[in-house]
Amino acid sequence: MPNDKLVLVVDDDPDLVEAICMKLESKSYRVAKAYDGIEAWDKIQEERPDLIILDVMMPRKDGYKLCDELKNNPEYEDITVVLLTAVGSAVTSTRYTHQEGMSTLADDYIPKPVDLDKLMSMVDDFMGQA
């Protein structure tokens, strides 16, 4: 049964975006794709997704910044945001920290490499799907 829930997948890794989108489509979600934070912002304004799967480390605008912009904007603050983060294994070599991840207003986060089944279960929970 198709549903009208739209999930926006944002990551600068096209292969990962494709894998997540295929999995979402197999569960009858509508999907939109973006490959950096600026492109994602344009899509959000065009289509207003129900949930965003958002990578942290991206060019042009990172996931933390986009998430904070959304959560501090009354028009978009109720959109569910799940951050994808490889930061755990790279904390010492990046300017991103788990502290930022914990202090950001994201609804949840999942580490990379992404466990697609776990991610789908999170999406289902947030979307109220059984």
N, C-alpha and C positions, 0 to 999 in steps of 0.2 A: 504494500500500500504506500504510494508516494506521500511524502509529507511536504509541507511548505516551509520547513525550517531551512534557513540559509546559513551555511558555514563558510566563512572566509578563511582561507589558508594562506598564511604569509610567511615565506621563507626565501632566502636567496639561493637555495639549493633546488633547482627545478625537478630533480629526480625525487626528492623527498616530497615536494608539493604534489607531484603526480601520484606517488604511492598513497599519500594521505587522502587525496581527492578520490582515487579509485575505491578506497576502502569506504569512504563516506557515501559515495554514490551507490555502492553495493548495499548500503543500509538505507537507501532512498532519500538521503539528504540532498538538497540543492547545494552546489558548491560554486564559490568564486575564488579566484587566485590572484595573488599579488606577490611581487618578488622583492619589495623593499617597503619601508615605512611610508614613504611619500605616495607610492602607487596604492598602498593599502588605504591611506586616508581618503584618496579620491574614490576608491571603490566603496568605502564605508558611507560616504556622502551620497553616492549614486544609489546603492542597493540596501543599505542598513541591515547588515547581517544579524542573526540571532546570537551567533557565537563566533569568536575569532580565535583561531589557532595561530599563535604569533611567535615567531622566532625572536630571540633576544639580539643576537649579533648579526646585524645587517648593515649594508651601506646606506648612505644618505640619511636615514633616520632609524635608530635602533628600537627594539621592541619595548624597552622600558619607557622611552620617551613617548612613543605612540600610546602605550597603555595609560600613562599618566594623563596625556591629553584627552583621551576618551573618558576616563573616570572622573575628570574634573570638568567635563562638559555635560550640562544637564540633559542635552539632547541625546547623548550616547552613553551616559554613565551606567545604564542598565544592561548594556551588551556584555555578555559573558566573555571573559578573556582567559585563555589557557596559554601560558608561556611555554615555549620549547626552549630548553636551555642545555647547552653543552658546557656551560660555565663551570660546573663542578670539577671536571677533570682539567680545566684550563685556568683556574682561578689565578694562579701565580703569573700566568703569561698574558692576561687580558686586563683591560681596565674595568671589566664587569665583575661584580661580586655577588655572592649569594645574599649579602645584606641588602643590596639594591633590590634583588628579587623578592626578598621578604618584605621590604618596605614599600614596594610598588603595590598598586591596588588590584593586581591581577586576581582573578577568582581562584586560580589553581596553576600549577606548573608541572611539567613532565620533563624528565631528563632526556638528553640525547645520548646514545642512539635511541630513537623513539620505539617503544613497544606499542605497535599499532593496535593490538587488542586492548591494552590498557587505556590507550588514548580513546578508542571507540567507546569503551565502557564509561569513561569520564564524560564524553560528549553526550551519550545516551542519558546519563544521570542529569546533566545540566538541562537537557532538552525535555526531560520528563518522559523519555521513551523507555519501554520495558525491554 
